[in-house]
């Protein structure tokens, strides 16, 4: 059955796996979402909570630890199991066998001593009872119906009654413990049917749910395939963009530099035009100002030649004015600046060819790289898609050829038959448990009967006792109490040895099961013993693997299988079924992924059609470099721009002239000079101020200033700049024409590894699912826990141990109860004779 189950599970897994592909470079592919493997919840809770009676179980465990404190004898059990005793007397006398026997005795010494004491109890108590009865028949041992009076009689009676009551209470508690354990075992056996049904239900779920899990694993190949197809359909954005990105590290800077140079040409033209226009405007303004100032200076000179200036009062003032006339002149002279018409003409010739348009064509050609990749990989990608479809078809067809349903049906039938057998046999178990319960109840009733006699004896004796009555005149109730006590003593002698036989048998059996099975099962040392090489079979190193796989050298242990199933791992992992049915060998997907990788590696992409900048564009750049703008005298322009319009401030000059005119005598000369001053102010306001404003704008932000500085920057090492741009474009073109294949190979490999990475994710997910989720063997561990930990240990062993613990305690305390009851009965029973009272006695 076990082998059949293993074969089933192996066949189930074979159709849902793929082999491993380990590329040299494995980029992190996009994470695929395969969802969750469908799994149902198992109902069985392999844990038992005993409830209030658990306190008694713990007390019994503590008592067993006192009786047997030695740890689980792993080595001893291994040696005993491996030691083959012979049939002759000499085999048992071998030294190694003697040593093993002594070790076993040492381990069991606590049980042996306790059992010996129990046997001694069984043998001696009936014998003592027989002797006691014979002795009393001879009027000894309290058989003589005569009580001697003692001074401390009341004290003795009270002590005997107290001790008997305490012993009876302890016996009562013990019998209650035994009764509770008896009832607990019966109730648990009756409730075990539900637990067994739950285990069978989980096993059915385990079988029925596994095919759906396998189908889910197979169906999730479509997720991998769809993602791979998506990447293949987007080969342009993925592979083409990657190639473009890598080439763009050199191509784009070269084209950007060329485009920048095209913009520089346009800016140079605009700057030259601005310089030409601005210079003409400034030349015209300064020439008109120069003419006006010359005219004013001439008229002012004629005025100063008037005879009025010869007068003594005006001579000095006229001389001062005459000496300042040379200040009435322009300062900035733009008429001497060289023109830029020749440079402008050459630049206009350069602009007849639209360099920007040529560069944009280069950009457009380079940006078409993804489309080129798509067009040149159509045939190869079509073949790859066919390969992906064939993988899915092979997986589906392979799983359909497996006899999964037949094996599942056979196992389900076997499981159903087993369940029916258990259901049929369970009433028999309940019937025998009823007999057991009834027998244990009878034993408890024996003890109860004895205790009842003791309690009745104490009650009647205490209530009917009259301390003023003599032993021969005691009342009926008191006498009845003494008879009850003696009846309890009699039944104690009759039943105690029977009780002790049951106690010894259940003690030895239940105690050893607890120490040798339950405790080592809980801490898994029992599995370590079972996993001992050559223990269960002298020819097999590992018994479990030898039984399942016929190969005892496989390291498969009971402990590992149980632990894995306890953690709800997949049975494929738990039983190491790869040694019997290697899933990678039955469906090797590596040949498909290798075929996909090989086809991707054969992708050939030709980018030689991409022209970044043709010869016309390059020649246009060279023509610009020889346009002559680097020969412009920028210093002369900047020098004139930075000069003031006139040598003197005309407004200050006019004010000064008017002030000096006021120093002259009133007359025509004064008025003429003031007229000239007003004329100078008018020239300042109408011509100098606009020119100064224009000059001020020129100095700061004017078109002329910007243009001159732009031309100066552009002309700086213009030939070198142009050559660098052309060299960068040529280098980028050379990369595309000759070295692009290396970039394409590198990016194609990355693209290939991304596609293969999806299969790697699928493989890892399938393996993880098989290891942890598919056919999770928690029900198997639950069956073991139910059979051993719950039923054998928690239900049966704990209850049996608690039963003998309570019954044994009651039986032990029957001995002091007998003694105290016999002693006490003399104080309650009516005597036949009594002592003669003298004065001293009466006084007492």
Buried (B, 14 or more C-beta within 10 A) or exposed (E): EEEEBBBBBBBBBBBBBBBBBEBEEBEEBEEBEBEEBEBEEBBBEBEBEBEEBBEBBEEBBEBBBEBBEEEBBBEBBBBBBEEEEEEEEEEEEEEEBEEBEEBBEEBBEBBBEBBEEBEEBBEEBBEEBEEBBEEBEEEEBBBBBBBEEEEEBEEBBBBBBEBBBBBBBBBBBBBBBBBBBBBBBBEBBBEBBEBBBBBBBBBBBBBEBBBEBBBBBBBBBEBBBEBBBEBBEBBBBBBBBBBBEBBBEBBBEBBBBBBEBBEBBBBBBBBBBBBBEBBEEBBEBBBEBBEBBEEBBEBBEEBBEBEBBEEEEBEEBBEEBBEBBEBBBBEBBBBEBEEBEBBBEBBEEBBEBEBBEBBBBBBEBBEBBBEBBBEBBEEBBEEBBEBBEEBBEBBBEBBEEBEBEEBBEEBBEEBEEEBEEBEEEBEEBBEEBEEBBEEBBEBBBBBBBBBBBBBBBBBBBBEBBEEEEBBEEBBEBBBBBBBBBBBBBBBBBBBBBBBBBBBBEBBBBBBBBBBBBBBBBEEBBBBBBBBBBBBBEEEBBBBBBBBBBEBBEBEBBBBBBBBBBBEBBBBBBBBBBBBBBEBBEBBBBBEBBBBBBEBBEEBEBEBEEBBBBEEEBBEBBEBBBEBBBBEBEBEEBBEBBEBBBBBBBBBEBBBBBBEBBEEBEEEEBBEBBBBBBEBBBBBBEEBBBEBBEBBEEBBEEBBBBBBBBBBBEBBEEBEEBBBBBBEBBBBBBEBBBEEBBEBBBBBBBBBBBBBBBBBBBBBEBBBBBBBBBBBBBBBBBBBBBBEBBBBBBBBBBBBBBBBBBBBBBBBBBBBBBBBBBBBBBBBBBBBEEBBEEEEEEEEE
